[in-house]
Amino acid sequence: MSIKSLAEDDRPREKFLLKGKASVSDSELLAIIMGSGNREESAVELARRILNSVENNWHRLSQLSIKDLMKFKGVGEAKAISIATALEIGNRKSQQEVLERQQISSSKDVFEVLQPHLSDLSTEEFWAIFLNHQNKILYKTCLFRGGIANSVADVRVIFKTALEHFSTRIIVAHNHPAGSLKPSQEDISITNKINEAGNLLDIELLDHIIIAQNKFYSFKEEGIL
């Protein structure tokens, strides 16, 4: 019985997508890595047989050579290398420390994060930093180029990105290549729009920073936000 003939909920890839990675068994994970089985066995059945041969122990499986893996019918060199590669990734992951997300506690922190990206540009860019409830950075990116007056910093794009990263707080920033830190009317207008949209979605706008070379302006600190 092939994977395609199973109910959608029982297919490893679909199950991974629909129910989450924790719902997938060890044999189903291995089946996803292999992609297919052989003429007599589905990928899941082949994976189950391979794992049974090592007493369902990933460490023992990782000790098998490429030639050892290729002894199983349906496992060619490409599949054997894919299995060994996935296990090596897991091994290297286990040896690494979990990286601590950078936390923002002040407008100066924002400036230090974004200055390398914005301070020396000859054109305007609009960036956003997406944070969790502890003000730790989940994601940062340039959303628009060419100046706020030209792009009008589409609020929908900002909050679409925030929702994609499960962000509960955001900070926006842009540069003034001419060197002036004084916010324009467009700067103030877009800040108000972002703030209003955030209130509706329960995503807080913490600050809007203007960067000009080695200095910055904070809407929060200046009492505008």
C-alpha positions as CSV (number, residue, x, y, z in Angstrom):
1,M,0.0,0.0,0.0
2,S,1.6,3.3,-1.1
3,I,1.5,6.5,0.9
4,K,-0.7,8.1,-1.8
5,S,-3.4,5.5,-1.2
6,L,-3.6,6.3,2.5
7,A,-6.1,8.8,4.0
8,E,-4.6,12.3,3.9
9,D,-4.3,12.5,7.7
10,D,-2.1,9.4,7.6
11,R,0.4,10.5,5.0
12,P,3.6,11.6,6.7
13,R,4.1,14.9,4.9
14,E,0.5,15.9,5.1
15,K,0.3,14.8,8.8
16,F,3.4,16.9,9.5
17,L,1.7,19.9,8.0
18,L,-1.8,19.4,9.3
19,K,-1.1,18.1,12.8
20,G,2.4,19.4,13.6
21,K,5.8,17.8,13.9
22,A,5.1,16.3,17.3
23,S,2.3,14.1,15.8
24,V,4.7,12.3,13.4
25,S,6.2,9.0,14.5
26,D,9.9,8.1,14.2
27,S,9.2,5.8,11.2
28,E,7.1,8.6,9.5
29,L,10.0,11.1,10.0
30,L,12.4,8.7,8.4
31,A,9.9,8.0,5.6
32,I,9.7,11.7,4.9
33,I,13.5,11.8,4.6
34,M,13.6,8.9,2.2
35,G,10.6,10.0,0.1
36,S,9.7,6.6,-1.2
37,G,9.9,2.9,-0.4
38,N,10.3,-0.1,-2.7
39,R,7.9,-2.3,-4.7
40,E,6.8,-4.3,-1.7
41,E,6.9,-1.6,1.0
42,S,5.7,1.9,1.4
43,A,8.2,4.4,2.7
44,V,6.7,4.1,6.2
45,E,7.0,0.4,6.2
46,L,10.6,0.5,4.9
47,A,11.4,3.1,7.6
48,R,9.8,1.0,10.3
49,R,11.9,-2.0,9.2
50,I,15.1,0.0,9.2
51,L,14.4,1.4,12.7
52,N,13.5,-2.0,14.0
53,S,16.9,-3.3,12.9
54,V,18.6,-0.8,15.3
55,E,16.0,-1.2,18.1
56,N,14.4,2.1,17.2
57,N,17.4,4.0,18.4
58,W,18.5,7.0,16.4
59,H,22.0,6.9,17.8
60,R,22.5,3.4,16.6
61,L,21.0,4.3,13.2
62,S,23.6,7.1,12.9
63,Q,26.4,4.6,13.4
64,L,25.4,2.7,10.2
65,S,27.5,3.4,7.2
66,I,26.2,4.3,3.8
67,K,26.9,0.8,2.7
68,D,25.0,-0.6,5.7
69,L,22.0,1.5,4.8
70,M,22.1,0.4,1.2
71,K,21.7,-3.2,2.3
72,F,18.0,-2.4,2.8
73,K,16.0,-3.0,-0.4
74,G,14.8,0.3,-1.7
75,V,17.6,2.3,-0.2
76,G,20.1,3.5,-2.9
77,E,23.1,5.7,-2.4
78,A,21.0,8.9,-2.6
79,K,18.5,7.8,0.1
80,A,21.4,6.5,2.3
81,I,23.2,9.9,2.0
82,S,19.9,11.7,2.8
83,I,19.4,9.6,6.0
84,A,23.0,10.1,7.1
85,T,22.8,13.8,6.4
86,A,19.7,14.3,8.5
87,L,21.2,12.4,11.4
88,E,24.4,14.4,11.2
89,I,22.4,17.6,11.3
90,G,20.6,16.3,14.4
91,N,24.0,15.5,15.9
92,R,25.4,19.0,15.3
93,K,22.2,20.6,16.6
94,S,22.6,18.7,19.9
95,Q,26.1,20.1,20.3
96,Q,25.1,23.7,19.9
97,E,23.7,26.0,22.5
98,V,20.4,27.6,22.0
99,L,21.0,31.2,20.8
100,E,19.5,33.8,23.1
101,R,17.3,36.3,21.3
102,Q,18.5,39.9,21.6
103,Q,16.3,42.0,23.9
104,I,15.4,45.6,23.2
105,S,15.2,47.7,26.3
106,S,15.7,51.3,25.0
107,S,15.7,53.3,21.8
108,K,19.5,53.2,21.9
109,D,19.3,49.4,21.6
110,V,17.2,49.9,18.4
111,F,19.7,52.4,17.1
112,E,22.6,49.9,17.7
113,V,20.7,47.1,15.9
114,L,19.8,49.1,12.8
115,Q,22.6,51.6,12.5
116,P,24.8,49.2,10.5
117,H,21.9,48.8,8.0
118,L,20.8,52.4,7.7
119,S,23.4,55.0,8.7
120,D,25.4,55.2,5.4
121,L,22.6,54.8,2.8
122,S,22.0,57.5,0.1
123,T,18.3,56.6,-0.2
124,E,15.6,56.0,2.4
125,E,14.7,52.6,3.7
126,F,11.9,51.7,6.1
127,W,12.6,48.8,8.5
128,A,10.7,47.0,11.2
129,I,11.7,45.0,14.2
130,F,9.2,42.4,15.3
131,L,9.3,41.4,19.0
132,N,7.6,39.1,21.5
133,H,6.0,40.2,24.7
134,Q,9.5,40.2,26.4
135,N,10.8,42.6,23.8
136,K,13.1,40.0,22.3
137,I,13.7,40.2,18.6
138,L,11.8,37.6,16.6
139,Y,12.6,39.1,13.2
140,K,13.9,42.3,11.5
141,T,13.7,43.3,7.9
142,C,13.6,46.2,5.4
143,L,10.0,46.5,4.2
144,F,10.2,49.5,1.9
145,R,12.8,51.4,-0.1
146,G,12.6,54.8,-1.6
147,G,11.2,56.9,1.2
148,I,8.1,57.1,3.2
149,A,6.5,59.7,0.9
150,N,6.9,57.4,-2.1
151,S,6.0,54.1,-0.5
152,V,3.6,55.3,2.2
153,A,4.9,52.3,4.2
154,D,2.0,50.0,3.5
155,V,0.6,49.2,6.9
156,R,-0.9,46.0,5.7
157,V,2.5,44.6,4.9
158,I,3.9,45.6,8.3
159,F,1.1,43.7,10.2
160,K,1.0,40.8,7.8
161,T,4.7,40.3,8.6
162,A,4.0,40.7,12.3
163,L,1.3,38.1,12.3
164,E,3.5,35.7,10.3
165,H,6.1,35.8,13.1
166,F,3.6,35.8,16.0
167,S,4.9,39.2,17.1
168,T,3.1,41.1,19.8
169,R,5.2,44.3,19.6
170,I,6.9,46.1,16.8
171,I,9.4,49.0,16.3
172,V,9.7,50.8,13.0
173,A,12.6,52.8,11.8
174,H,13.8,54.7,8.7
175,N,16.8,56.8,7.8
176,H,17.2,60.4,6.7
177,P,20.2,60.4,4.2
178,A,20.4,64.2,4.3
179,G,21.3,64.1,8.0
180,S,18.3,65.9,9.5
181,L,16.5,64.1,12.4
182,K,13.4,66.3,12.3
183,P,10.4,64.1,11.4
184,S,8.4,65.1,8.4
185,Q,4.6,65.3,8.2
186,E,4.7,61.9,6.4
187,D,6.8,60.4,9.2
188,I,4.2,61.5,11.8
189,S,1.3,60.4,9.6
190,I,2.6,56.9,9.0
191,T,3.4,56.5,12.7
192,N,-0.1,57.4,13.7
193,K,-1.5,54.9,11.1
194,I,0.7,52.1,12.3
195,N,-0.2,52.8,15.9
196,E,-3.9,52.9,15.2
197,A,-3.7,49.6,13.2
198,G,-1.7,48.0,16.0
199,N,-4.4,48.9,18.5
200,L,-7.0,47.1,16.5
201,L,-4.8,44.0,16.2
202,D,-3.5,44.1,19.7
203,I,0.1,44.5,18.4
204,E,1.8,47.4,20.2
205,L,3.9,49.9,18.3
206,L,6.7,50.6,20.8
207,D,8.7,53.3,18.9
208,H,9.5,54.8,15.6
209,I,13.2,55.6,15.2
210,I,14.8,58.0,12.6
211,I,18.5,57.4,12.0
212,A,20.9,59.8,10.4
213,Q,24.5,58.6,10.4
214,N,25.6,58.4,14.1
215,K,22.5,59.9,15.7
216,F,18.9,59.1,16.1
217,Y,15.4,60.4,16.9
218,S,12.9,58.5,19.0
219,F,9.2,59.2,18.6
220,K,8.7,57.6,22.0
221,E,11.3,59.6,23.8
222,E,10.1,62.8,22.2
223,G,6.5,62.2,23.4
224,I,5.0,62.0,19.9
225,L,4.1,58.3,20.3
